Each structure stands twice: as C-alpha cells, then as structure tokens.
Amino acid sequence: MDRHELYERCVQAPERLVPFLRAIHGGSPTVLGEDFCGTAALSRRWVRSVPGGSAIALDHDAEVLALAAARATDEGARGIEFVRGDARSASDLARHACDVLFVGNFSIGEIAARSELVAYLRRSRARLLKHGTFICDLYGGASAFRTGAVERLHALSDGRRIRYTWEQRSADPRSARVENALHFRVERRGEIEEEWTAAFVYRWRLWSPAELCDAFDEAGYGGVGFWRDLPEGDAPPRPVETPDELGENWIVCVSAQSSARA
C-alpha cells in the first residue's frame, strides 16, 4: 500500500460522509464540489452512490490528481471532473457550480489569514447553485493547542493491521497555528512490513467556530449550522444545539447556505 491508500483506509469514511452531506443539504443534491480533494475518495464514492451524481474534484497537486483519476477509472467512478488549481487563490472557479461544496480533513486550515478566508468563502458562494450548501470540518477544545500523539489500530481482512498515529508536533495559541504529522505502520503478527514516518505533514491555522461564523456572515451566507461526528448506519445527522454537546474536545462540521431558503 502507498501512503495515499493508507490515508484513505485510516482517515476517511466516504461511505458515511456522502449521506451525511446530502442530509445536511436537505434537498436532493447531485453535484458535489470537493476542494483540497487529494485522491478524491469522497468524489469517487459520491458518483457511485448518488443517482445522476457528478463531482468536481479540485487540488493543486497534479501527481495526486492523476492518482485520483486512475483510481476513479479502476472503480468505474464516472462523472468526476478533475481540476488542478489552488482553491485559496483561484479566481476562475465560478463555472464549476455545485450543490454541495465540501472542505474536509480540516483543510480549511490551509487558509491562514482572515481576509483570505472571507475571499475564499465569497468565491465558494458564487459556485453554489440555488440553495447550495458549503460544509467544512473543524477540531478544537481543551487539547487543541497541546502537543502529543494519538494512536489507533485498523485491522485488515488479510490479517495485517495498520497502526495509525496522529501527532501534533507544535502548536501556538497566539497565532492559532499548528503542525501535525501522520504516521503509518503496517504489521503482520507483530512484524513490521511497511512503515511511513511523517507520511503527511500539515501546517494549519485552527479557525474557531465563532471566527468561521463571522467569516460566513461577511461573505454573505445564511443558515449556519453545526453538526456532530458522522452518524452510524442510517441515523440522521445531529445538529449541535448547546455548548455542552461538544464536550471538552470536539470535531464538528459547520454548514452554511448560499441563500436563505423559503
């Protein structure tokens, strides 16, 4: 397995995310925009799961987009338009209209300055079709600016297991900047078969829910909502209605509508 496959197996859950995003939208969205898409695992699942579904997968890395396109071909995932560009600065994306625009895996943190965040959200709103929805995820809480690591094990059907480690290497609450690294180790019966140290390294700006709400308001959005982690099975998404629901440390999806709904 390469590092991208390890990431998909350990970090992403597109089979649960697709119905989650559609439920938050509240209608029958068919066109997905996936910014900072990487290998476009979500887009690939979307077009295979949503009747008449299509997707626009955007990333600045030509190599990873080529890998995403190859995987889409292997899976028979048709209807994805792969677009190379930097979502933070590209100004010609309005023609790539969508019902749902998703920025996942905390990638909203790739935008470091508030002025750049508001500008990005304005451009994103211009891409959304009528009653379109922008959705991104955030993490925060008491440990958001602590350094340390969290380790999880993922069992594979062939007897191997993946030891996945999320490490927060540095954090500065004065600037809200953090550096995170993802490590993977593939083991079989206690023996290490493959190891990827610092397979991915991210340097993010952690936006708070309040900061993001202010940016949404300035960018002209309405109907901001907060949603808990991905539900299990067919359970509907649960909106966060009180601060106590978040707990001490939290991951939350934030949604905003392109316009008020009748």
ABEGO torsion letter per residue (X at the ends): XBAAAAAAAAABBAAAAAAAAAAAAGBBBABBBBBGAEAGAAAAAAAAABBGBBBBBBBABAAAAAAAAAAAAAAGBBGBBBBBEBAAABAAAAABBBABBBBBGGAAAABABAAAAAAAAAAAAAABBBGBBBBBBBBBEAAAABBEBBBBBBBBAAGBBBBBBBBBABBBAAAGBBBBBBBBBBBBGGBBABBBBGABBBBBBBBBAAAAAAAAAAAGBBGBBBBBBBBBEABBBBBBABAAAAEABBBBBBBBBABBBX
